[in-house]
Amino acid sequence: MATQVEELPDNKVRLTVEVPQADLRHAVEHATNDLSEAVKIPGFRKGKVPPQVLQARIGRERIFTEAVESHIGGWFMNAAATTRIRPVAAPDYDYELPSSEDDEFQFTATVAVQPKPEPADWSQLEVPYGEPEVPEELVEQELEALRESVAELAPVEDRPAQTGDVLVVDALDENGEGQRDLVVELGSGRLVEEIERVLTGASAGETKDVEFEQADGSAAKATVEVKEIKEKVLPPLDDDLARAASEFDTLDELRADLEQRMRDVLEEEAETQFRAAAVDTLVEASNVQVGGPLVEARTRELLNGLGRSLESRGISAEAYFQLSGQSAEELVQRMGAEAALSVARELVLEAVADQLGIEVTDSEIEDLIREQAELADDDPDEAVRQVFESGRQDVLRVDLRLRKALDRVAAESKRIPLDVARAREEIWTPDKESEPTETKLWTPGSKEPA
C-alpha cells in the first residue's frame, strides 16, 4: 500500500494512501455480502440477493460507501504501521468514492501523532546488571542426574519397597483388566497418590487393594501385585563415569562443561534482562509520555491474547481472576500499563534509530527470515519468497531497526552491579517524600503502575 507522509504543524501528519485494486475489490465484495444480509428485497432470502439486483435496488454509491467506510480504518492502520507514525486521535479522512472496483482509489488521513521524544544520552545511563553465578549445587544436581541415567538395577529381597525403587507390578481393576508387568519408579509421580502410598512399604509377592479417585472425580478400585523390587545402584562419581556418560575423559572436564553450559544460559537470561532494563531506563530518562488509540489498541491485543491463551487451556475468565487474585478492572489497568510501556519503548528506540541514522537493507531482512526458517525446519528460500510477496518485510524492517537501536543503547549504557543499584534505591532523599508533580510511566522496577 503506497503511502506518502506530509508533516503538518502541531504534531499532525497527512497520509496519502493508495489502495491496491485487489484490496478495493475485496472491500466491495465484503460490503455487498453484508448489505445482502441486511437489506430486505421481496422475492429473495437474506444473503441470497444477486449483486446485480442489490445494486439496482440500493445503488452503487451506497455499496461503495459501505465498502470504504468499513475498511478505511484498517487501511489507515496498515499505512500508519508501515510509515511508523503513532496516532493519538482518530484521523480525519478525505476521499472521493470510486465509481468501479477496478478504479484507482486513494484517500488522505490527517491525524494527530505522538510527538517524537528526544532520547536522553544513553551513554550516561546507569543500568543494573546481574553478573551470572552458577551455584555449585546445580552442577552437583546435574552430575547426580547423570549418575541416575546410567545406574544399574539390582534385585531387592531383604526389605520392602521405598522411594526411589523400581517396581514391576500388575495393576488390575475390578474386572481384571489393566496393565501387567508395569515398570514404575516410586516417587516419580507416574502413579496416583493412593497407589503410590500402598506400594511404599510393600514386599515382593504382596498384593494390595486400593481405592482411588479418577480424573473425572469418580471412585475406583484396583488390585496391585508387587512382582519385583529393584534398587538403583549408582556408579561412583569419577573419571569412569565421565567416559561412560559423556564425551569427556575426566570428571573435571565434565564438571567444567556442565558449569559452562549453565553459565551460558544464565548469561543469556541476564543479558535479556539488562536490555529490557536499559530501554526502560532510557524511557524514564527521556520522559516519554504516551497515550491515545495506539495504547488502547495495544491493550486490546494483550487482553485478547490472554483470552485466547486461557481458552486454549480450558480456563474460564472467572477461574483466572480467582487464581490471580485480581479483578477485571485491575487486569485492564495492568495490561494498559504494559501496553503503554511497550509503545514508549518503541518510540524511544525509533528516536534513537533516527538519531543514529540506522537503516535496514533487504539483504538483512532476508538473512533474518532464513535464520528463523532454519530454526523452524522450513525452506529458507520459500520463506523469503512468501514474506516479500505478502509485503510483510516492512514489519520485519521496523523490528530489526528497533533491535539495532537497542543493541547500541545496551552496548553503550553503563552497567552497574545489582547490589549497588539496590543500595541506591534504599538511600533516603528528601524528594522521595514529596508529592509527585507529574504522572510517570510505570517500569518493571517501580512499585506499581502509574
C-alpha positions in Angstrom: 0.0 0.0 0.0 1.9 3.1 -1.3 1.8 5.9 1.3 3.1 9.5 1.3 3.6 11.3 4.6 3.3 15.1 4.9 4.3 16.6 8.3 2.0 19.4 9.5 2.2 21.8 12.4 1.1 20.9 15.9 2.3 17.3 15.8 0.0 16.3 12.9 0.6 14.5 9.7 -1.3 13.9 6.5 -1.1 10.5 4.9 -2.0 10.0 1.3 -2.7 6.3 0.8 -3.1 4.4 -2.5 -5.3 1.3 -2.0 -4.4 -1.6 -4.3 -7.2 -2.7 -6.7 -7.3 -6.2 -5.1 -8.0 -4.6 -1.7 -10.7 -2.4 -3.1 -12.4 -5.3 -4.9 -12.3 -7.3 -1.6 -13.9 -4.4 0.3 -16.7 -4.1 -2.3 -17.4 -7.8 -2.3 -17.5 -7.8 1.5 -19.8 -4.8 1.6 -22.1 -6.4 -1.0 -22.4 -9.6 1.1 -23.1 -7.5 4.3 -25.8 -5.4 2.6 -27.3 -8.5 1.1 -27.8 -9.8 4.6 -29.2 -6.5 5.9 -31.4 -5.3 3.0 -34.9 -6.8 2.6 -35.8 -7.3 -1.1 -39.1 -9.1 -1.9 -38.7 -12.5 -3.5 -35.2 -13.1 -2.1 -34.0 -14.5 1.1 -31.4 -12.6 3.2 -27.9 -13.2 2.0 -29.2 -14.6 -1.3 -29.7 -11.4 -3.2 -27.8 -11.4 -6.5 -25.3 -8.4 -6.7 -26.9 -7.0 -9.8 -30.3 -7.0 -8.1 -28.9 -5.4 -4.9 -27.1 -2.7 -6.9 -30.2 -1.9 -8.8 -32.2 -1.6 -5.6 -29.9 0.4 -3.4 -27.4 1.9 -5.9 -23.7 1.6 -6.5 -22.9 4.6 -4.3 -24.3 3.0 -1.2 -22.3 -0.2 -1.8 -19.1 1.8 -2.4 -19.8 3.9 0.7 -20.2 0.8 2.8 -17.1 -0.7 1.3 -14.9 2.3 2.0 -16.3 3.2 5.4 -16.0 -0.4 6.7 -12.4 -0.8 5.5 -10.8 2.6 5.6 -9.8 2.2 9.3 -7.9 -0.9 8.5 -6.2 0.6 5.5 -5.2 3.6 7.6 -3.7 1.5 10.4 -1.7 -0.6 7.9 -0.4 2.7 6.4 0.4 4.0 9.8 2.3 0.9 10.7 4.5 0.9 7.6 5.2 4.6 7.9 5.9 4.3 11.6 3.6 7.1 12.7 1.9 6.9 16.1 -1.7 8.3 16.1 -3.0 9.7 19.3 -6.5 10.5 18.0 -9.0 9.4 15.3 -8.0 10.6 11.8 -10.0 12.9 9.6 -10.5 11.2 6.2 -10.9 12.9 2.8 -11.7 10.9 -0.4 -13.9 10.6 -3.4 -15.9 7.4 -3.8 -14.7 5.2 -6.6 -17.2 4.5 -9.4 -15.9 1.0 -10.0 -14.0 -1.6 -8.1 -11.4 -1.5 -10.9 -10.7 2.2 -10.4 -7.7 3.5 -8.6 -8.6 4.6 -5.1 -6.8 6.8 -2.7 -7.6 8.8 0.4 -6.0 11.2 2.8 -5.9 10.9 6.5 -5.0 13.9 8.7 -4.2 12.8 12.3 -2.5 14.0 15.4 0.5 11.9 16.2 2.7 11.1 19.2 5.4 13.7 19.5 8.8 12.3 18.8 10.8 12.1 22.0 14.3 13.4 22.4 16.3 10.5 23.7 18.5 11.1 26.7 22.2 10.5 26.4 22.1 6.7 26.9 25.9 6.5 27.3 25.4 8.3 30.7 22.7 5.9 31.9 23.5 3.5 34.8 21.6 0.2 34.3 21.7 -2.7 36.8 23.3 -5.9 35.6 23.3 -9.1 37.5 26.6 -11.0 36.9 25.6 -14.7 36.5 26.9 -17.1 39.1 26.5 -20.8 38.8 25.5 -22.3 42.1 27.7 -25.4 42.9 24.6 -27.3 44.0 23.1 -27.0 40.5 26.3 -28.6 39.0 26.0 -31.4 41.6 22.4 -32.0 40.7 23.3 -32.4 37.1 26.0 -34.9 38.0 23.6 -36.8 40.1 21.1 -36.9 37.3 23.8 -38.2 35.1 24.6 -41.0 37.6 20.9 -41.8 37.7 20.7 -42.1 33.9 23.4 -44.8 33.9 22.5 -46.6 37.1 22.1 -50.3 37.2 19.1 -52.0 38.7 19.8 -54.7 41.3 17.1 -57.0 42.8 15.9 -56.3 46.4 14.9 -59.2 48.5 15.6 -58.3 52.1 13.5 -55.2 52.6 10.1 -53.6 51.5 9.8 -51.1 48.7 10.9 -47.5 49.3 11.0 -44.2 47.4 13.5 -44.4 44.5 13.0 -48.2 44.0 11.9 -49.5 40.6 8.9 -51.9 40.8 7.4 -54.4 38.4 3.7 -54.6 39.2 0.4 -55.9 37.9 -2.3 -53.2 38.3 -5.8 -54.6 37.6 -9.3 -53.1 38.0 -12.3 -54.9 39.5 -12.9 -56.6 36.1 -9.4 -58.0 36.0 -8.4 -55.5 33.3 -5.4 -53.2 33.4 -1.7 -53.4 33.0 0.6 -56.3 33.7 4.4 -56.1 34.2 4.2 -52.4 34.6 7.5 -50.8 35.5 7.3 -47.8 37.7 9.7 -45.8 39.9 8.3 -44.9 43.4 8.4 -41.2 43.8 8.5 -40.3 40.1 4.9 -39.1 40.1 3.6 -41.6 37.5 1.2 -43.2 39.9 -1.8 -41.8 41.6 -1.1 -40.9 45.2 -3.2 -43.7 46.7 -1.4 -46.4 44.8 2.0 -44.9 45.5 1.1 -44.9 49.2 0.2 -48.6 49.3 3.2 -49.7 47.3 5.6 -47.9 49.6 6.5 -50.4 52.2 5.1 -53.4 50.3 7.3 -56.5 49.7 7.8 -58.6 46.6 4.9 -61.0 46.1 2.5 -58.9 48.1 -0.9 -57.9 46.8 -2.7 -54.7 47.8 -6.2 -53.5 47.3 -6.6 -49.8 46.9 -9.4 -47.3 46.3 -8.5 -44.1 44.5 -10.2 -41.1 42.8 -10.1 -40.9 39.0 -9.5 -37.8 36.8 -13.3 -37.3 36.4 -13.8 -37.4 40.2 -15.4 -40.8 40.4 -14.1 -43.5 42.8 -12.4 -46.7 41.5 -10.8 -49.8 43.0 -7.7 -51.7 41.9 -5.6 -54.7 42.9 -1.9 -54.1 42.7 0.6 -57.0 42.9 4.3 -56.3 43.6 6.2 -58.8 41.4 9.7 -57.4 41.7 11.5 -54.8 43.6 14.8 -53.3 42.3 17.0 -50.6 43.6 19.3 -48.3 41.7 23.0 -48.9 42.1 24.7 -45.6 41.2 28.2 -45.6 39.8 30.9 -43.7 41.7 31.4 -40.1 40.7 34.7 -40.5 38.9 36.5 -40.4 35.6 35.0 -43.7 34.5 31.5 -42.1 34.9 32.6 -39.2 32.7 33.9 -41.5 30.0 30.8 -43.7 30.1 28.2 -41.0 30.1 29.8 -38.2 28.1 32.5 -37.4 25.5 34.9 -36.3 28.3 37.8 -38.3 29.7 37.8 -36.9 33.2 35.3 -35.8 35.8 36.9 -32.4 36.0 36.3 -31.8 32.3 32.7 -33.0 32.5 32.1 -30.7 35.5 33.7 -27.7 33.8 31.5 -28.3 30.7 28.3 -28.5 32.8 29.2 -25.4 34.6 29.9 -23.5 31.3 26.7 -24.6 29.7 24.8 -23.4 32.8 26.7 -20.1 32.7 25.9 -19.6 29.1 22.1 -20.0 29.8 22.3 -17.6 32.8 24.3 -15.1 30.8 21.7 -15.1 28.1 19.0 -14.5 30.6 21.0 -11.8 32.4 21.6 -10.0 29.0 17.9 -10.2 28.1 17.0 -8.6 31.5 19.7 -6.0 31.1 18.5 -5.0 27.6 14.9 -4.6 28.9 16.2 -2.5 31.9 18.3 -0.4 29.6 15.4 0.7 27.3 13.1 1.2 30.4 15.7 3.4 32.0 16.0 5.3 28.7 12.2 5.7 28.5 12.2 7.2 32.0 15.2 9.4 31.4 13.7 10.7 28.2 10.4 11.4 29.9 8.4 9.6 27.2 4.7 10.1 27.7 2.2 8.0 25.6 -1.5 7.6 25.2 -4.2 7.6 22.6 -5.6 4.9 20.2 -2.3 3.1 19.8 -2.1 2.3 23.5 -5.7 1.4 23.6 -5.3 -0.9 20.6 -2.2 -2.5 22.2 -4.1 -3.0 25.4 -6.8 -4.8 23.5 -4.2 -7.0 21.8 -2.8 -8.0 25.1 -6.2 -8.8 26.6 -7.3 -10.8 23.5 -4.0 -12.7 23.6 -4.6 -13.6 27.2 -8.2 -14.6 26.5 -7.0 -17.0 23.7 -4.4 -18.4 25.9 -6.9 -19.2 28.7 -9.4 -20.6 26.2 -6.8 -23.0 24.7 -6.0 -24.3 28.2 -9.7 -24.6 29.2 -9.6 -21.9 31.9 -12.5 -19.6 32.3 -12.1 -15.9 32.9 -13.7 -16.3 36.3 -11.3 -19.0 37.3 -8.3 -16.9 36.1 -9.5 -14.0 38.3 -9.8 -16.3 41.3 -6.3 -17.8 40.7 -4.6 -14.5 40.0 -6.4 -12.6 42.9 -7.2 -9.6 40.7 -10.4 -8.1 39.3 -11.2 -7.4 35.7 -10.5 -3.7 36.3 -7.1 -4.4 37.8 -6.3 -6.7 34.8 -7.2 -3.9 32.3 -5.1 -1.4 34.3 -2.1 -3.8 34.3 -2.4 -4.5 30.6 -2.8 -0.8 29.9 0.4 -0.2 31.8 2.2 -2.9 29.9 0.9 -1.6 26.6 2.0 2.0 27.4 5.4 0.8 28.3 5.6 -1.2 25.1 4.7 1.8 22.9 7.1 4.0 24.9 9.9 1.6 24.3 9.2 1.6 20.5 9.0 5.4 20.5 12.3 6.0 22.2 14.1 3.3 20.2 12.8 4.8 17.0 14.1 8.2 18.1 17.5 6.5 18.8 17.4 4.9 15.3 16.6 8.2 13.7 19.4 10.0 15.6 21.9 7.3 14.6 20.7 7.1 11.0 20.0 3.3 11.3 18.7 1.7 8.2 17.9 -2.0 7.4 18.5 -3.4 4.0 16.5 -6.1 2.2 19.6 -8.4 2.5 19.5 -8.1 6.3 15.8 -8.9 6.3 16.4 -12.0 4.1 19.1 -13.2 6.5 16.7 -12.9 9.4 14.0 -14.8 7.6 16.4 -17.5 6.6 17.6 -17.8 10.2 14.1 -18.2 11.5 13.1 -20.6 8.8 16.1 -22.9 9.5 15.2 -22.9 13.2 11.7 -24.0 12.3 12.9 -26.6 9.7 11.3 -24.7 6.9 12.6 -24.0 3.4 14.6 -20.7 3.8 14.1 -19.7 0.1 10.4 -20.4 0.2 10.1 -18.4 3.5 11.8 -15.4 1.9 9.6 -15.5 -1.2 6.4 -15.7 0.9 7.4 -12.8 3.2 8.3 -10.5 0.3 5.3 -11.4 -1.8 2.9 -10.7 1.1 4.6 -7.4 1.9 5.5 -8.5 5.5 9.1 -7.4 5.0 8.3 -3.9 6.1 7.1 -5.1 9.5 10.4 -7.1 9.9 12.3 -4.0 8.8 10.8 -2.0 11.6 11.5 -4.7 14.2 15.1 -5.2 13.0 15.7 -1.4 13.1 14.5 -1.2 16.7 16.7 -4.2 17.6 19.7 -2.4 16.1 18.9 0.7 18.1 18.6 -1.4 21.3 21.9 -3.0 20.5 23.6 0.4 20.6 21.8 1.5 23.8 22.7 -1.7 25.6 26.3 -1.7 24.4 26.9 2.0 25.4 25.0 2.2 28.7 26.9 1.9 32.0 26.5 -1.4 33.7 26.4 -1.3 37.5 26.1 -4.3 39.9 22.7 -5.2 41.1 23.7 -4.7 44.8 24.9 -1.2 44.0 21.6 -0.4 42.3 19.6 -1.7 45.2 21.6 0.2 47.7 21.0 3.4 45.8 17.2 2.8 45.8 17.2 2.4 49.5 19.1 5.6 50.2 16.6 8.2 51.5 16.4 11.6 49.8 14.0 14.4 50.5 12.3 14.2 47.2 11.1 10.7 48.0 8.6 12.1 50.5 7.4 14.9 48.2 4.2 14.6 46.2 4.8 13.8 42.6 4.2 16.7 40.2 3.5 14.6 37.2 2.5 11.1 36.2 5.5 8.9 35.4 5.4 5.9 33.2 5.5 2.6 35.1 8.5 0.4 34.6 9.3 -3.0 36.0 11.4 -1.5 38.7 8.7 0.7 40.1 6.3 -0.3 42.9 3.1 -0.1 40.9 1.8 1.1 37.5 1.2 4.9 37.2 
